[in-house]
Amino acid sequence: MKRIVVAIAVWSILFSFIACSAKKPPEPAAVRTKSTLSALRDLCRAYESRDLPAFMAALAPTYPDREVFGKNISAVFAKYDTIQFTPQYTKMVIMIDTTGRAKAIFTWEAEWKTAGGLSVKDGARGTLVFDQKDNKLLAVEGKNPFIPQPGTTPGKEAK
């Protein structure tokens, strides 16, 4: 009986030491990936809530044709009353290049609805490029997910 109690005490002390061992800090790539995901979520949240100042604040000052893009987004917000933007996070790849820029490659689906009942659905695979310093959107590669383009989505049947 004493041997069992001693064995349990030894094992519990051993497991306590293992559980209390020092944890490694996350790798820089993991931190960068997490901050890129946060930036993407903030951008999507501002877009869905149609908050133009927050959306434009998420764009880098060096974004190509930033003013034109802002006017286009403003027109989208004025035309559509409801925006549902769904990035598929489980099918996302985040690549960090040697300059520190992060590319989030993902599949997205969106639906824009007007008060009159008009609905536009779209989706594709796109790439958003984020800056290393402040996680601002630098570029959109491929189809722009924030500008609705009526028509059929490749790979889906028209209804």
VENZIQUI-V349500 format. One record per backbone hydrogen bond with DSSP energy under -0.5 kcal/mol. CO is the residue of the C=O (numbers start at 0). NH is the residue of the N-H. Records with the same first field share a line. If there is no record, write none. Layout:
# VENZIQUI-V349500
CO: NH  NH
This chain:
# VENZIQUI-V349500
0: 4
1: 5
2: 6
3: 7
4: 8
5: 9
6: 10
7: 11
8: 12
9: 13
10: 14
11: 15
12: 16
13: 17
14: 18
15: 19
17: 20
26: 30
27: 31
28: 32
29: 33
30: 34
31: 35
32: 36
33: 37
34: 38
35: 39
36: 40
37: 41
38: 42
39: 43
40: 44
41: 45
42: 46
43: 47
44: 48
45: 50
46: 49
47: 82
49: 51
50: 54
51: 55
52: 56
53: 57
54: 57
55: 58
57: 136
59: 62
62: 65
64: 68
65: 69
66: 70
67: 71
68: 72
69: 73
70: 74
71: 75
72: 76
73: 77
74: 78
75: 79
81: 112
82: 84
83: 85  110
84: 86
85: 108
86: 88
87: 90
88: 91
92: 94  104
94: 96  102
96: 99
100: 96
101: 103  129
102: 94  104
103: 105  127
104: 92
105: 125
106: 87
107: 123
108: 85
109: 121
110: 83
111: 119
112: 80  81
113: 116
117: 113
119: 111
121: 109
123: 107  125
125: 105
126: 140
127: 103  129
128: 137  138
129: 101
130: 134
135: 130
136: 59
137: 63
138: 128
140: 126
142: 144
143: 146
145: 147
152: 155
